[in-house]
Amino acid sequence: MNNTLLRKGATILTIISVCTCMHLCDL
């Protein structure tokens, strides 16, 4: 597996999780 690809995927998942959390907190 490509470490860069894994790191990029983890970063995207983290951003999505943070955005979802902030969106739910706004509700």
N, C-alpha and C positions, 0 to 999 in steps of 0.2 A: 504493500500500500504506500501511496505517496504521502509523506508527512505534511507537505504543504496543503494537499487537498483535504486531509483530515482536519488540519488547523483551521482552514477556511470554512469547512462545514461546521465545526464547533463554534466558530465566531458567529456565523449566520444564525445558528440555533440560539445562541446566547442573546443576540440582538432581538430575535423574534420573541423570546421569553420575556425580556425586559419590556418590550413594546406592549405585549399582551398584558403584563402585570400592571403597567401604568394605565392602560386602557380600562382594565377592570377596576382599578383604584379610582379612576375618574367617575365611574358609574356609582 
